[in-house]
Amino acid sequence: METNDSNASILDWLQFDLSNFFLQEYEEVYSEEIEGLYCIDYEKKLPQLEFNIFDMMRLRVFSKVKDIESSEHINTTFFTRENEWNISKLNNLVELLFNLYGLDQNGKGLLNDEDISDLKLNIFNRTWTLGTDENVHMLQLTKKEEEGLEFHIVFLKSLLRCLGKI
């Protein structure tokens, strides 16, 4: 799973086009207003598995008004309600992220024995913080007992700006 293009990003490997997320249909599953700022969660069943693991997507939108188009900040989470994924599928995703972005912020590369132990304990966490200044964004793979395996793109709009997609 080599990547040669220095301009390649994780978005190039997604089947679902996150640059057109405003045009999609989502189900609102949660909303809360805190001091004039809305936090709204939208979910969508994906038409195809992402990374052969994830069948669902959640957008967490932060906005001063209650609509997705004027959101100031969006986090995307890919998750699965099934436990059908296996270590080799996760290993492929970690390898892809390593090939695209290098070591994670804790200096880890490919999956190792510590990761396998962390997965069993539901404390697995790999994080890549990318971009600069107003375009900082983060990619994170986590597994916790309550949520299961999740892949997060934090500050999606920053990632899209970095790539010239918005």
C-alpha positions in Angstrom: 0.0 0.0 0.0 2.7 2.5 -1.1 1.8 6.1 -1.7 4.2 8.0 -4.0 2.3 11.3 -4.4 3.5 13.8 -1.8 0.1 15.7 -2.3 -1.9 12.5 -1.6 -4.3 12.7 1.4 -6.6 10.3 3.2 -9.4 11.8 1.2 -7.9 10.2 -1.9 -8.5 6.8 -0.3 -12.1 7.3 0.7 -15.0 6.2 -1.5 -17.3 8.7 0.0 -16.6 12.2 -1.2 -16.3 14.4 1.9 -15.7 17.5 -0.1 -19.4 17.4 -1.1 -20.8 16.6 2.3 -23.2 19.5 2.1 -25.0 17.9 -0.8 -25.7 14.6 1.1 -28.7 13.4 3.1 -28.1 12.9 6.8 -30.2 11.9 9.8 -29.9 14.3 12.8 -29.3 12.1 15.8 -28.4 14.6 18.5 -28.3 18.4 19.1 -27.4 20.6 21.9 -27.1 24.4 22.3 -24.5 25.7 24.6 -24.1 29.5 25.1 -25.4 30.2 21.6 -23.3 27.5 19.8 -25.1 24.5 18.4 -23.5 21.0 18.4 -25.4 18.8 16.1 -24.6 15.2 15.2 -25.7 13.8 11.8 -25.3 10.2 10.8 -25.4 8.4 7.5 -25.2 4.8 6.5 -22.5 4.6 3.9 -23.2 3.0 0.5 -19.9 1.1 0.7 -17.6 0.1 3.5 -14.7 2.5 4.0 -11.3 0.8 4.5 -13.2 -2.5 4.5 -14.3 -1.7 8.1 -16.6 1.3 8.5 -20.3 1.3 7.4 -21.5 4.5 9.1 -20.4 8.1 9.2 -21.1 10.8 11.8 -20.7 14.5 11.2 -20.4 16.6 14.4 -21.2 20.1 13.4 -20.5 23.2 15.5 -22.3 26.3 14.3 -24.0 29.5 15.5 -27.1 28.6 13.5 -28.7 25.2 13.3 -27.7 24.1 9.8 -24.9 22.2 8.3 -24.0 24.7 5.5 -23.0 27.5 7.8 -21.0 25.3 10.2 -17.8 26.7 11.5 -16.2 23.5 12.5 -17.0 19.8 11.5 -15.6 16.6 12.8 -16.1 13.4 10.8 -16.2 10.0 12.4 -16.3 6.7 10.5 -17.5 3.8 12.6 -19.2 0.4 12.4 -22.0 -1.0 14.4 -20.7 -4.5 13.6 -17.7 -6.3 15.0 -16.8 -7.9 11.7 -13.5 -6.1 11.2 -10.3 -7.8 12.0 -6.7 -6.8 12.8 -5.5 -7.2 9.2 -8.1 -4.7 8.0 -7.0 -2.3 10.7 -3.4 -3.0 9.9 -4.0 -1.9 6.3 -5.5 1.4 7.4 -2.6 2.1 9.8 -0.1 1.2 7.1 -1.9 3.6 4.7 -1.8 6.4 7.3 1.9 5.7 8.0 2.7 5.8 4.3 0.8 9.1 3.9 1.8 10.9 7.1 4.7 9.1 8.7 4.9 8.3 12.4 2.0 9.3 14.6 2.4 11.9 17.3 3.7 9.2 19.7 6.4 8.1 17.2 4.6 4.9 16.2 4.6 3.5 12.7 3.0 0.2 11.8 0.8 -1.8 14.2 2.9 -3.5 16.9 2.4 -5.8 19.9 1.5 -2.8 22.2 -1.2 -1.8 19.8 -2.7 -5.3 19.8 -2.7 -5.3 23.6 -4.3 -1.8 23.6 -7.0 -3.1 21.2 -7.9 -5.9 23.5 -8.0 -3.5 26.4 -10.2 -1.0 24.4 -7.6 1.8 24.9 -6.2 1.9 21.4 -5.3 5.4 20.1 -3.3 6.6 17.1 -3.2 10.3 16.3 -1.7 12.4 13.5 -1.8 16.2 13.9 -1.3 17.9 10.5 -1.4 21.3 8.9 -0.5 24.6 10.4 -2.1 27.7 11.9 -5.8 28.0 10.9 -5.5 24.8 8.8 -4.6 22.4 11.6 -6.5 19.1 11.5 -6.1 15.7 13.0 -6.6 12.1 12.0 -7.3 9.7 14.8 -7.9 6.0 15.1 -9.5 4.9 18.4 -11.0 1.8 20.0 -12.9 2.2 23.2 -15.3 -0.3 24.8 -18.4 1.9 24.4 -17.8 3.2 20.9 -15.8 0.4 19.3 -13.3 1.1 16.5 -13.6 4.6 15.0 -11.7 6.8 12.5 -11.9 10.5 13.2 -11.1 13.5 11.0 -11.1 16.5 13.3 -11.4 19.9 11.7 -12.6 18.5 8.4 -12.9 22.0 6.9 -9.3 22.7 7.7 -8.2 19.6 5.9 -10.4 20.5 2.9 -8.8 24.1 2.9 -5.3 22.6 3.0 -6.2 20.5 -0.1 -7.8 23.5 -1.9 -11.2 21.7 -1.9 -13.1 24.7 -0.3 
